[in-house]
């Protein structure tokens, strides 16, 4: 990864609004705490990557001041999200456009990695493997997609160069297919890179069963807090 300067962008919804699909089984306070723990775990993973020299840095974009404090704890850069009154998906993509443009202008990265914050099984090794896979094609334009375990959502998006998609983002319902169609329409062939740990995001009540067993046993060699 020494040949490419990679910055990671992590959008984080206001914690009090996070994980609304879990409202049938968790209280607002429980959902907020869960979102806080998952974000902290993801940022800890990124801190490990940065310490190992595998990424240049990472940026969170959010309108929650608690996320600012959490980001600073793990050595990241916090970008206040411009408040939007639109739908959650539109607001998310607008925040990513804001963050991607700002990060590119500020740090001049060779590549960007967009990563969600609700990935409880994520390990630094997973992202190291993803970055190595991208580096196997040095100097080439690449849009690398990692799907969720259902093959519908997109849990990470690697772009080299950063403006490869003109800072347009399509996260939301069926984004994995939307991204593939969009990338092909731009004359490129998307690179698909599924990873089990990266593919697990916690959205629905049935997902909670997967983390009911001791979480630490699933995170081999991880120095980051368990959920």
KERO-401047 format. One record per atom (N, C-alpha, C, CB): residue in three letters; x, y, z. Coordinates in pm, whole numbers, padded with zeros to 5 digits, always signed. Last residue first. Glycine has a CB too. Layout:
<rs>
ALAXYZ;...
</rs>
This chain:
<rs>
UNK-01811-00579+02093;UNK-01944-00520+02105;UNK-02030-00607+02194;UNK-02010-00501+01967;UNK-01468-00516+02182;UNK-01577-00602+02139;UNK-01709-00532+02163;UNK-01573-00736+02212;UNK-01219-00284+02071;UNK-01319-00327+02169;UNK-01427-00415+02107;UNK-01384-00206+02234;UNK-00921-00416+01912;UNK-01031-00321+01921;UNK-01141-00374+02012;UNK-01087-00291+01783;UNK-00728-00587+01851;UNK-00705-00508+01970;UNK-00818-00410+01994;UNK-00572-00435+01960;UNK-00758-00914+01726;UNK-00808-00777+01725;UNK-00778-00708+01857;UNK-00958-00775+01697;UNK-00697-01180+01687;UNK-00587-01082+01680;UNK-00636-00937+01679;UNK-00502-01108+01555;UNK-01024-01254+01589;UNK-00890-01304+01613;UNK-00789-01191+01595;UNK-00859-01422+01519;UNK-01313-01221+01675;UNK-01218-01117+01634;UNK-01076-01162+01668;UNK-01250-00981+01702;UNK-01474-01404+01784;UNK-01483-01388+01639;UNK-01380-01289+01587;UNK-01621-01342+01600;UNK-01447-01388+02052;UNK-01399-01511+01989;UNK-01400-01502+01838;UNK-01484-01628+02034;UNK-01573-01151+02119;UNK-01426-01152+02115;UNK-01372-01277+02047;UNK-01369-01143+02256;UNK-01843-01207+02135;UNK-01792-01138+02017;UNK-01641-01150+02005;UNK-01833-00992+02019;UNK-02021-01483+02229;UNK-01908-01396+02266;UNK-01839-01337+02142;UNK-01805-01473+02349;UNK-02346-01446+02068;UNK-02238-01527+02124;UNK-02118-01436+02151;UNK-02200-01644+02029;UNK-02491-01247+01947;UNK-02530-01284+02081;UNK-02425-01373+02148;UNK-02664-01355+02078;UNK-02457-01175+01690;UNK-02359-01121+01784;UNK-02397-01154+01928;UNK-02347-00969+01766;UNK-02664-01299+01558;UNK-02527-01331+01516;UNK-02422-01275+01611;UNK-02503-01277+01376;UNK-02894-01188+01653;UNK-02861-01324+01696;UNK-02717-01359+01664;UNK-02955-01425+01629;UNK-02921-00949+01521;UNK-02871-00946+01658;UNK-02829-01084+01707;UNK-02976-00889+01750;UNK-03043-00994+01282;UNK-02897-00979+01281;UNK-02839-00985+01422;UNK-02858-00848+01215;UNK-03312-00984+01333;UNK-03252-01117+01317;UNK-03099-01111+01315;UNK-03302-01182+01189;UNK-03357-00703+01334;UNK-03359-00782+01459;UNK-03293-00918+01447;UNK-03500-00800+01504;UNK-03114-00542+01112;UNK-03245-00600+01142;UNK-03241-00683+01270;UNK-03294-00685+01024;UNK-02851-00447+01085;UNK-02964-00361+01052;UNK-03097-00411+01106;UNK-02974-00347+00905;UNK-02522-00463+01076;UNK-02629-00495+01170;UNK-02745-00399+01149;UNK-02578-00489+01316;UNK-02343-00623+00816;UNK-02384-00499+00883;UNK-02509-00530+00964;UNK-02409-00384+00779;UNK-02106-00815+00681;UNK-02207-00820+00788;UNK-02228-00682+00847;UNK-02164-00919+00898;UNK-01901-00793+00498;UNK-02038-00802+00447;UNK-02145-00800+00554;UNK-02053-00925+00368;UNK-01666-00808+00629;UNK-01704-00677+00576;UNK-01849-00677+00531;UNK-01612-00638+00459;UNK-01663-01081+00679;UNK-01665-00987+00791;UNK-01709-00848+00748;UNK-01528-00980+00856;UNK-01667-01189+00405;UNK-01769-01218+00506;UNK-01777-01116+00619;UNK-01744-01353+00565;UNK-01635-00998+00114;UNK-01564-01048+00231;UNK-01667-01072+00342;UNK-01453-00948+00278;UNK-01621-00948-00239;UNK-01698-00984-00118;UNK-01608-01039-00009;UNK-01806-01087-00152;UNK-01556-00747-00468;UNK-01469-00807-00368;UNK-01548-00837-00241;UNK-01348-00714-00337;UNK-01551-00661-00804;UNK-01634-00706-00692;UNK-01548-00783-00594;UNK-01752-00794-00742;UNK-01491-00388-01001;UNK-01425-00500-00936;UNK-01506-00537-00812;UNK-01276-00466-00898;UNK-01656-00278-01301;UNK-01639-00278-01155;UNK-01568-00403-01107;UNK-01774-00267-01087;UNK-01518-00142-01579;UNK-01567-00269-01529;UNK-01548-00271-01378;UNK-01495-00390-01598;UNK-01628+00163-01740;UNK-01537+00085-01658;UNK-01600-00048-01620;UNK-01496+00163-01533;UNK-01804+00340-01859;UNK-01702+00276-01942;UNK-01599+00196-01866;UNK-01632+00378-02020;UNK-02009+00428-01715;UNK-01896+00521-01727;UNK-01781+00460-01806;UNK-01847+00562-01588;UNK-02170+00210-01703;UNK-02213+00320-01788;UNK-02105+00423-01809;UNK-02334+00386-01730;UNK-02035+00069-01507;UNK-02030+00019-01645;UNK-02072+00127-01743;UNK-02120-00105-01661;UNK-02111+00229-01291;UNK-01970+00218-01327;UNK-01955+00168-01471;UNK-01897+00123-01230;UNK-02388+00190-01287;UNK-02333+00325-01304;UNK-02189+00319-01351;UNK-02343+00403-01173;UNK-02410-00084-01240;UNK-02466-00027-01363;UNK-02404+00110-01392;UNK-02619-00014-01353;UNK-02286-00099-00988;UNK-02232-00174-01101;UNK-02281-00116-01233;UNK-02272-00322-01091;UNK-02455+00067-00834;UNK-02315+00103-00856;UNK-02257+00029-00976;UNK-02232+00072-00730;UNK-02692-00082-00844;UNK-02688+00054-00898;UNK-02545+00097-00926;UNK-02754+00152-00800;UNK-02621-00318-00709;UNK-02653-00323-00852;UNK-02644-00184-00915;UNK-02793-00382-00875;UNK-02579-00200-00456;UNK-02476-00283-00518;UNK-02498-00293-00669;UNK-02474-00423-00455;UNK-02810-00070-00370;UNK-02697+00011-00419;UNK-02592-00073-00491;UNK-02632+00086-00303;UNK-03068-00135-00281;UNK-03011-00201-00400;UNK-02891-00127-00458;UNK-03118-00213-00507;UNK-03109+00166-00107;UNK-03172+00042-00152;UNK-03110-00009-00282;UNK-03323+00062-00169;UNK-02789+00321-00058;UNK-02932+00309-00032;UNK-02982+00176-00083;UNK-03009+00425-00097;UNK-02553+00518-00240;UNK-02586+00429-00129;UNK-02736+00436-00098;UNK-02505+00466-00004;UNK-02432+00648-00449;UNK-02562+00584-00473;UNK-02601+00491-00360;UNK-02559+00507-00604;UNK-02256+00948-00536;UNK-02272+00828-00455;UNK-02416+00780-00459;UNK-02228+00855-00309;UNK-02014+01124-00719;UNK-02156+01085-00710;UNK-02166+00954-00633;UNK-02220+01071-00852;UNK-01760+01212-00781;UNK-01812+01235-00646;UNK-01963+01213-00636;UNK-01779+01377-00602;UNK-01696+01103-01025;UNK-01734+01245-01019;UNK-01802+01280-00887;UNK-01826+01280-01136;UNK-01588+00861-00999;UNK-01733+00866-01025;UNK-01786+01008-01013;UNK-01808+00774-00928;UNK-01321+00937-00952;UNK-01352+00843-01060;UNK-01500+00848-01098;UNK-01314+00702-01020;UNK-01192+01098-00773;UNK-01302+01158-00850;UNK-01350+01066-00963;UNK-01258+01292-00908;UNK-00980+00939-00671;UNK-01095+00973-00587;UNK-01216+01027-00664;UNK-01053+01074-00487;UNK-00889+00699-00935;UNK-00866+00813-00847;UNK-00992+00851-00769;UNK-00816+00933-00927;UNK-01019+00475-00714;UNK-00891+00533-00756;UNK-00902+00571-00903;UNK-00773+00433-00733;UNK-01223+00378-00451;UNK-01216+00453-00576;UNK-01075+00507-00599;UNK-01317+00569-00575;UNK-01415+00139-00290;UNK-01279+00189-00311;UNK-01272+00255-00448;UNK-01173+00074-00298;UNK-01666+00098-00067;UNK-01642+00140-00206;UNK-01504+00202-00214;UNK-01751+00240-00255;UNK-01864-00122+00132;UNK-01745-00039+00111;UNK-01728-00014-00038;UNK-01617-00107+00170;UNK-02119-00221+00126;UNK-02062-00187+00256;UNK-01929-00113+00246;UNK-02043-00313+00336;UNK-02410-00201-00041;UNK-02267-00185-00064;UNK-02204-00138+00067;UNK-02237-00084-00180;UNK-02685-00442-00070;UNK-02622-00317-00031;UNK-02473-00317-00059;UNK-02646-00291+00116;UNK-02716-00702-00182;UNK-02800-00590-00224;UNK-02736-00455-00192;UNK-02936-00599-00158;UNK-02603-00930-00083;UNK-02574-00895-00220;UNK-02658-00780-00273;UNK-02594-01013-00307;UNK-02619-00999+00177;UNK-02737-01029+00096;UNK-02714-00998-00052;UNK-02856-00951+00147;UNK-02393-00902+00294;UNK-02403-01047+00278;UNK-02525-01091+00198;UNK-02408-01112+00414;UNK-02292-00620+00091;UNK-02337-00681+00215;UNK-02364-00828+00189;UNK-02465-00609+00270;UNK-01997-00604-00126;UNK-02140-00606-00096;UNK-02169-00646+00048;UNK-02210-00700-00190;UNK-01756-00385-00227;UNK-01776-00498-00137;UNK-01922-00497-00093;UNK-01679-00490-00013;UNK-01601-00276-00526;UNK-01723-00281-00444;UNK-01721-00404-00354;UNK-01849-00282-00533;UNK-01383-00057-00673;UNK-01393-00188-00608;UNK-01508-00185-00508;UNK-01259-00225-00537;UNK-01276+00082-00947;UNK-01390+00097-00856;UNK-01417-00041-00799;UNK-01518+00157-00930;UNK-00980+00216-01081;UNK-01048+00102-01023;UNK-01163+00147-00933;UNK-00950+00015-00944;UNK-00728+00286-01312;UNK-00854+00328-01254;UNK-00926+00205-01201;UNK-00941+00405-01356;UNK-00392+00188-01231;UNK-00514+00175-01310;UNK-00632+00237-01237;UNK-00542+00028-01343;UNK-00179+00197-01058;UNK-00186+00296-01164;UNK-00311+00291-01247;UNK-00072+00280-01252;UNK-00181-00152-00989;UNK-00127-00017-00966;UNK-00141+00072-01087;UNK+00018-00025-00925;UNK-00343-00381-00897;UNK-00362-00314-01026;UNK-00309-00171-01017;UNK-00512-00316-01069;UNK-00302-00451-00643;UNK-00255-00547-00744;UNK-00271-00491-00885;UNK-00330-00680-00731;UNK-00431-00277-00483;UNK-00294-00241-00520;UNK-00237-00336-00625;UNK-00205-00241-00397;UNK-00667-00413-00434;UNK-00671-00293-00518;UNK-00532-00257-00567;UNK-00731-00176-00440;UNK-00563-00610-00266;UNK-00631-00649-00390;UNK-00636-00530-00486;UNK-00773-00701-00360;UNK-00476-00456-00055;UNK-00378-00530-00134;UNK-00437-00571-00269;UNK-00329-00654-00058;UNK-00721-00367+00041;UNK-00627-00270-00014;UNK-00519-00338-00099;UNK-00562-00190+00099;UNK-00829-00610+00131;UNK-00898-00532+00028;UNK-00801-00435-00039;UNK-01017-00456+00089;UNK-00644-00676+00330;UNK-00659-00763+00213;UNK-00727-00690+00098;UNK-00739-00888+00249;UNK-00697-00467+00508;UNK-00562-00481+00451;UNK-00568-00568+00325;UNK-00465-00543+00555;UNK-00956-00524+00580;UNK-00931-00406+00498;UNK-00791-00409+00437;UNK-00949-00279+00582;UNK-00906-00758+00727;UNK-01001-00758+00615;UNK-00974-00640+00521;UNK-01147-00752+00667;UNK-00733-00680+00930;UNK-00684-00768+00825;UNK-00776-00771+00703;UNK-00667-00908+00881;UNK-00894-00539+01101;UNK-00802-00462+01018;UNK-00747-00549+00905;UNK-00686-00405+01102;UNK-01232-00660+01084;UNK-01096-00665+01137;UNK-01005-00584+01046;UNK-01046-00813+01149;UNK-01580-00655+01159;UNK-01468-00605+01079;UNK-01336-00616+01154;UNK-01492-00460+01039;UNK-01812-00720+01282;UNK-01713-00826+01268;UNK-01587-00782+01192;UNK-01776-00943+01197;UNK-01976-00490+01279;UNK-01926-00541+01407;UNK-01820-00650+01396;UNK-02038-00593+01486;UNK-02019-00224+01122;UNK-01961-00351+01077;UNK-01897-00421+01197;UNK-01857-00328+00964;UNK-02118+00048+01072;UNK-02192-00055+01147;UNK-02148-00196+01106;UNK-02343-00039+01126;UNK-02008+00242+00915;UNK-01962+00236+01055;UNK-02025+00121+01133;UNK-01993+00366+01125;UNK-01878+00195+00579;UNK-01986+00217+00676;UNK-01934+00192+00817;UNK-02107+00126+00645;UNK-01649+00367+00375;UNK-01674+00253+00464;UNK-01785+00288+00561;UNK-01545+00214+00540;UNK-01467+00439+00092;UNK-01588+00473+00166;UNK-01628+00349+00246;UNK-01705+00520+00068;UNK-01150+00529+00020;UNK-01228+00413+00059;UNK-01346+00461+00142;UNK-01142+00310+00138;UNK-00970+00682-00246;UNK-01062+00693-00133;UNK-01126+00558-00108;UNK-01170+00801-00158;UNK-00638+00759-00359;UNK-00759+00679-00361;UNK-00840+00707-00236;UNK-00725+00528-00371;UNK-00445+00947-00331;UNK-00448+00874-00457;UNK-00578+00796-00472;UNK-00329+00780-00467;UNK-00539+01265-00180;UNK-00514+01119-00179;UNK-00509+01063-00320;UNK-00624+01047-00098;UNK-00519+01546-00090;UNK-00472+01496-00220;UNK-00442+01346-00221;UNK-00348+01572-00261;UNK-00624+01670+00134;UNK-00513+01575+00153;UNK-00457+01517+00023;UNK-00560+01462+00241;UNK-00819+01859+00051;UNK-00735+01885+00167;UNK-00610+01798+00170;UNK-00814+01864+00293;UNK-00959+01761-00168;UNK-00898+01894-00177;UNK-00796+01917-00066;UNK-01006+02000-00170;UNK-01040+01513-00065;UNK-00956+01518-00184;UNK-00885+01653-00196;UNK-01040+01492-00310;UNK-01202+01595+00148;UNK-01084+01512+00173;UNK-00986+01518+00055;UNK-01125+01367+00201;UNK-01404+01735+00009;UNK-01320+01802+00109;UNK-01191+01725+00132;UNK-01396+01819+00241;UNK-01517+01536-00154;UNK-01460+01657-00215;UNK-01362+01725-00118;UNK-01572+01755-00255;UNK-01601+01359+00047;UNK-01507+01315-00056;UNK-01440+01434-00123;UNK-01577+01228-00161;UNK-01783+01510+00197;UNK-01662+01460+00259;UNK-01557+01419+00156;UNK-01694+01341+00348;UNK-01986+01569+00006;UNK-01920+01675+00081;UNK-01784+01627+00134;UNK-02008+01722+00197;UNK-02058+01308-00064;UNK-02005+01399-00165;UNK-01928+01512-00100;UNK-02120+01455-00252;UNK-02153+01224+00184;UNK-02036+01160+00126;UNK-01974+01244+00016;UNK-02073+01023+00072;UNK-02376+01386+00216;UNK-02267+01395+00313;UNK-02139+01333+00258;UNK-02307+01327+00445;UNK-02530+01292+00002;UNK-02484+01431+00001;UNK-02368+01451+00098;UNK-02600+01526+00038;UNK-02580+01034+00090;UNK-02500+01054-00031;UNK-02450+01197-00044;UNK-02581+01018-00153;UNK-02736+01094+00321;UNK-02612+01016+00329;UNK-02523+01042+00208;UNK-02642+00867+00340;UNK-02955+01229+00211;UNK-02867+01299+00305;UNK-02732+01227+00317;UNK-02934+01309+00443;UNK-03067+01024+00060;UNK-03018+01144-00008;UNK-02922+01220+00081;UNK-03136+01235-00049;UNK-03134+00849+00271;UNK-03040+00807+00166;UNK-02982+00927+00092;UNK-03108+00713+00067;UNK-03317+01005+00431;UNK-03190+00954+00485;UNK-03089+00915+00377;UNK-03218+00835+00572;UNK-03440+01300+00254;UNK-03452+01162+00299;UNK-03318+01110+00348;UNK-03507+01072+00187;UNK-03348+01634+00376;UNK-03398+01539+00277;UNK-03409+01400+00336;UNK-03306+01537+00154;UNK-03238+01842+00510;UNK-03372+01801+00550;UNK-03431+01698+00457;UNK-03462+01919+00557;UNK-02905+01851+00626;UNK-02995+01834+00512;UNK-03130+01785+00563;UNK-02936+01736+00407;UNK-02615+02015+00732;UNK-02748+01965+00767;UNK-02837+01964+00644;UNK-02813+02051+00877;UNK-02301+01895+00665;UNK-02395+02001+00634;UNK-02536+01947+00653;UNK-02375+02055+00491;UNK-02109+01750+00921;UNK-02198+01731+00807;UNK-02288+01852+00787;UNK-02283+01604+00826;UNK-01783+01824+01010;UNK-01924+01846+01040;UNK-02009+01834+00914;UNK-01944+01984+01104;UNK-01540+01583+01022;UNK-01594+01685+00933;UNK-01741+01704+00966;UNK-01575+01646+00783;UNK-01254+01480+01200;UNK-01399+01496+01200;UNK-01441+01609+01108;UNK-01451+01522+01342;UNK-01005+01242+01167;UNK-01044+01381+01136;UNK-01195+01387+01128;UNK-00979+01431+01002;UNK-00866+01023+01423;UNK-00922+01058+01294;UNK-00954+01205+01282;UNK-01044+00978+01268;UNK-00784+00916+01665;UNK-00686+00981+01580;UNK-00734+01017+01441;UNK-00569+00896+01568;UNK-00968+00818+01839;UNK-00896+00721+01758;UNK-00805+00786+01653;UNK-00995+00630+01689;UNK-01068+01050+01957;UNK-01011+00945+02043;UNK-00925+00849+01963;UNK-01123+00867+02114;UNK-01182+01180+01742;UNK-01057+01233+01797;UNK-00989+01129+01885;UNK-01084+01360+01876;UNK-01414+01025+01717;UNK-01316+01032+01608;UNK-01180+01078+01660;UNK-01365+01125+01497;UNK-01546+01085+01955;UNK-01505+00948+01927;UNK-01398+00944+01819;UNK-01627+00864+01885;UNK-01597+01358+01920;UNK-01514+01313+02032;UNK-01460+01173+02007;UNK-01593+01316+02163;UNK-01766+01343+01693;UNK-01641+01422+01691;UNK-01545+01373+01799;UNK-01672+01573+01711;UNK-01978+01199+01792;UNK-01892+01135+01691;UNK-01761+01211+01677;UNK-01965+01129+01554;UNK-02094+01387+01952;UNK-02035+01270+02016;UNK-01941+01198+01920;UNK-02145+01173+02066;UNK-02208+01564+01772;UNK-02085+01603+01842;UNK-02018+01487+01915;UNK-02116+01714+01940;UNK-02325+01473+01460;UNK-02335+01439+01601;UNK-02204+01476+01672;UNK-02366+01287+01619;UNK-02319+01487+01193;UNK-02366+01607+01261;UNK-02382+01584+01411;UNK-02500+01653+01202;UNK-02034+01368+01007;UNK-02151+01349+01091;UNK-02196+01484+01144;UNK-02120+01251+01207;UNK-01775+01188+00880;UNK-01864+01299+00849;UNK-01995+01273+00922;UNK-01886+01316+00695;UNK-01438+01110+00952;UNK-01579+01084+00974;UNK-01658+01209+00936;UNK-01607+01045+01123;UNK-01150+01002+00784;UNK-01239+01114+00812;UNK-01378+01060+00845;UNK-01246+01212+00690;UNK-00813+00886+00816;UNK-00956+00864+00796;UNK-01035+00983+00847;UNK-01001+00736+00868;UNK-00496+00811+00650;UNK-00581+00868+00754;UNK-00726+00837+00727;UNK-00560+01018+00764;UNK-00343+00648+00490;UNK-00286+00776+00532;UNK-00366+00838+00646;UNK-00280+00873+00414;UNK-00304+00297+00558;UNK-00383+00410+00509;UNK-00317+00538+00561;UNK-00533+00400+00555;UNK-00094+00147+00647;UNK-00171+00094+00535;UNK-00270+00196+00479;UNK-00246-00030+00578;UNK+00059+00192+00871;UNK+00098+00258+00747;UNK+00021+00211+00626;UNK+00242+00237+00724;UNK-00022+00104+01111;UNK+00057+00009+01032;UNK+00099+00068+00897;UNK-00021-00118+01011;UNK-00179+00313+01190;UNK-00055+00290+01263;UNK+00038+00196+01186;UNK-00086+00232+01401;UNK-00395+00273+01016;UNK-00312+00392+01002;UNK-00177+00373+01073;UNK-00384+00515+01058;UNK-00502+00034+01114;UNK-00451+00041+00976;UNK-00357+00160+00958;UNK-00568+00051+00877;UNK-00579+00123+01369;UNK-00479+00017+01355;UNK-00418+00020+01216;UNK-00541-00121+01383;UNK-00777+00305+01298;UNK-00657+00353+01368;UNK-00544+00251+01357;UNK-00690+00381+01517;UNK-00964+00128+01192;UNK-00895+00222+01103;UNK-00770+00281+01169;UNK-00990+00335+01062;UNK-01043-00001+01426;UNK-00985-00079+01317;UNK-00906+00013+01223;UNK-01095-00154+01239;UNK-01155+00219+01557;UNK-01038+00153+01614;UNK-00966+00069+01509;UNK-01080+00065+01734;UNK-01374+00266+01395;UNK-01267+00366+01399;UNK-01140+00309+01462;UNK-01314+00489+01478;UNK-01525+00034+01449;UNK-01477+00062+01313;UNK-01362+00161+01314;UNK-01592+00115+01227;UNK-01576+00069+01726;UNK-01502-00048+01678;UNK-01444-00022+01539;UNK-01594-00172+01675;UNK-01726+00304+01724;UNK-01598+00300+01792;UNK-01513+00183+01747;UNK-01619+00293+01942;UNK-01951+00214+01584;UNK-01869+00320+01527;UNK-01730+00320+01591;UNK-01936+00458+01544;UNK-02046+00026+01771;UNK-02002-00018+01639;UNK-01914+00086+01571;UNK-02123-00050+01551;UNK-02105+00193+01991;UNK-02005+00087+02003;UNK-01955+00042+01867;UNK-02064-00031+02079;UNK-02306+00360+01879;UNK-02183+00418+01934;UNK-02072+00313+01942;UNK-02209+00477+02074;UNK-02503+00174+01821;UNK-02442+00249+01711;UNK-02310+00311+01755;UNK-02538+00360+01662;UNK-02562+00095+02085;UNK-02512-00003+01988;UNK-02441+00068+01873;UNK-02627-00090+01934;UNK-02660+00332+02193;UNK-02540+00273+02249;UNK-02478+00172+02153;UNK-02572+00205+02382;UNK-02889+00367+02034;UNK-02784+00468+02033;UNK-02653+00409+02084;UNK-02825+00589+02119;UNK-03034+00143+02108;UNK-02990+00158+01969;UNK-02877+00260+01960;UNK-03108+00201+01880;UNK-03079+00199+02377;UNK-03003+00079+02339;UNK-02951+00090+02196;UNK-03090-00046+02354;UNK-03234+00432+02358;UNK-03105+00436+02427;UNK-03018+00316+02389;UNK-03126+00440+02579;UNK-03460+00330+02224;UNK-03378+00434+02161;UNK-03240+00440+02224;UNK-03448+00571+02173;UNK-03466-00030+02266;UNK-03509+00105+02296;UNK-03420+00205+02223;UNK-03506+00131+02449;UNK-03524-00302+02040;UNK-03433-00223+02122;UNK-03491-00085+02147;UNK-03296-00211+02054;UNK-03719-00420+01882;UNK-03655-00503+01985;UNK-03560-00424+02077;UNK-03578-00616+01919;UNK-03824-00240+01697;UNK-03914-00339+01759;UNK-03851-00416+01875;UNK-03960-00437+01654;UNK-03596-00086+01617;UNK-03687-00032+01717;UNK-03786-00134+01773;UNK-03762+00083+01659;UNK-03423-00147+01419;UNK-03417-00232+01537;UNK-03513-00187+01646;UNK-03277-00235+01592;UNK-03444+00046+01231;UNK-03507-00083+01200;UNK-03504-00179+01318;UNK-03438-00146+01080;UNK-03288+00253+01327;UNK-03433+00262+01349;UNK-03503+00129+01319;UNK-03493+00372+01262;UNK-03010+00307+01357;UNK-03064+00172+01372;UNK-03214+00172+01401;UNK-02991+00101+01484;UNK-02996+00645+01486;UNK-02938+00527+01422;UNK-03018+00400+01450;UNK-02795+00508+01469;UNK-03058+00875+01610;UNK-03145+00836+01500;UNK-03104+00702+01439;UNK-03144+00943+01392;UNK-02862+00919+01792;UNK-02998+00905+01845;UNK-03096+00859+01737;UNK-03044+01038+01905;UNK-02636+00958+01633;UNK-02654+00832+01705;UNK-02796+00812+01756;UNK-02557+00825+01820;UNK-02647+01064+01303;UNK-02666+01106+01442;UNK-02708+00984+01524;UNK-02774+01220+01451;UNK-02439+00846+01104;UNK-02565+00913+01131;UNK-02568+00961+01276;UNK-02685+00819+01101;UNK-02136+00877+00958;UNK-02200+00829+01081;UNK-02325+00913+01106;UNK-02101+00838+01203;UNK-01917+00773+00701;UNK-02033+00852+00739;UNK-02098+00792+00863;UNK-02135+00861+00623;UNK-01582+00771+00660;UNK-01685+00696+00732;UNK-01801+00790+00765;UNK-01626+00633+00862;UNK-01322+00735+00434;UNK-01432+00822+00476;UNK-01541+00735+00539;UNK-01488+00905+00357;UNK-00971+00711+00415;UNK-01098+00643+00436;UNK-01201+00743+00486;UNK-01083+00526+00535;UNK-00712+00751+00178;UNK-00789+00807+00289;UNK-00924+00737+00293;UNK-00806+00961+00275;UNK-00404+00636+00060;UNK-00547+00610+00074;UNK-00602+00681+00197;UNK-00574+00458+00083;UNK-00168+00647-00166;UNK-00206+00722-00047;UNK-00358+00715-00035;UNK-00154+00871-00053;UNK+00021+00378-00282;UNK-00098+00459-00294;UNK-00133+00522-00159;UNK-00215+00375-00346;UNK+00245+00238-00231;UNK+00238+00304-00360;UNK+00114+00390-00375;UNK+00242+00202-00469;UNK+00218+00107+00004;UNK+00303+00224+00007;UNK+00296+00303-00124;UNK+00447+00183+00034;UNK+00080-00121+00000;UNK+00000+00000+00000;UNK+00084+00126+00000;UNK-00091+00000+00119;
</rs>
